[in-house]
Structure formats: structure tokens, C-alpha cells
């Protein structure tokens, strides 16, 4: 994945106070950050488990459970950020996890 500055915007619940963002140097780093968020959530839910495992459907369910999730990806050609939706994020996550599995 290209080294494109990526900002992940998320809102955990309907409460506007749950809005936050992650600032990343690349799309790959942003996808790793989303996985890390999910893994932290799994550890909160299952504090006694030493080894956590999940599949892409579990990760997608986590993403779909967020009130809002989107990305802003910097495009050097137009010198602006392009908005990307939840589906785009899911596609990039799948690509990233496939790459890591190789």
C-alpha cells in the first residue's frame, strides 16, 4: 500500500463525545491501527484469555458496530485529502491481512 498520509475518523457510539481520530503515515499503518483497536477491545472483553484470535468477519462486525468510521487519504497529485468510506476501509483491511499472512 502506498505511503499516503491517512487519518481515520471514528465515532464509537451515538454520543458525539466518542468521536476520535488516528493520524497515520500510511494506509498500512492505519489498517494496523484499526486491528489494534479491535484487539484491545477483545482483551477488555476477555481479560483472562492469553491468546486471542479472530477472523475477518469478526473484524468487520466490529467495524459495522461503530457509529461512524471513515478515512481521509492524502493524494499528492491534487494536494488534498480524499474521503474513503467504511467499505473502502474493509477492503484495505482485507488486503493488509492477506499481505501479513503471506
Beta strands, then each sheet from edge to edge (+ up, - down):
strand 1: 6-11
strand 2: 19-24
strand 3: 68-75
strand 4: 80-84
sheet 1: 2+ 1- 3+ 4-
end
